[in-house]
Amino acid sequence: MAKRIPFLLILFRLLLAPVILTLAFRYGNTASPIILILMYAGLISDIIDGIVARHLGVATTSLRRFDSQADMIFWLSIGFASWKLNPTLISDNAAPIIFLLFLEASCYLVSFAKFGRETCTHAYLSKLWGLSLLAAFTFLIAYHEAETAFTIAIVMGVISHLDRILITLILPRWTHDVPSAYHAFLIRKGIPFKKYKAFN
């Protein structure tokens, strides 16, 4: 039963997506506190699932791929919820948001073109981007502001997506949990490196 905990944590985060969307579109800003709680609960599950999976020795390719797709759906649901709660702010920043979505699609297109499957790097910069998204969405949902936190999230998003694309281009074969483009280079050269259970 313990070995199913990582899967259940990922499933929990995936199931949060329709709940968050329903709250935002049906109840609007009155549901903001609940949406914030669910967003933080989702982030905590995301942090814990990988650590637990590696500790239990069940961090399989299929589980990590499931985790990656659940992450994308979860954060997209938060993004759509933020748009519903703050349509003007999101519209005013449409250009950088669209550019980020283009980069996200590019990560998948490059990976499918090279390896025939989606990207699943769980890179360090992607984790930092997740934290910057958390801050930006907190300000958007709780305070209806899109100032410095939003700008930082956009910049981190561009940097992390470029890193993911580089990782895919450098890797000689598909693999998951690649910390950075530098580590992809080490894999390409056959140079071993240490991974940390708290991150990869």
ABEGO torsion letter per residue (X at the ends): XAAAAAAAAAAAAAAAAAAAAAAAAAAEAAAAAAAAAAAAAAAAAAAAAAAAAAAAGABBAAAAAAAAAAAAAAAAAAAAAAAAABAAAAAAAAAAAAAAAAAAAAAAAAAAAAAGBBBBAGBAAAAAAAAAAAAAAAAAAAAGBBBAAAAAAAAAAAAAAAAAAAAAAABABBBBGBABAAAAAAAAAGBBBBBBAAAX
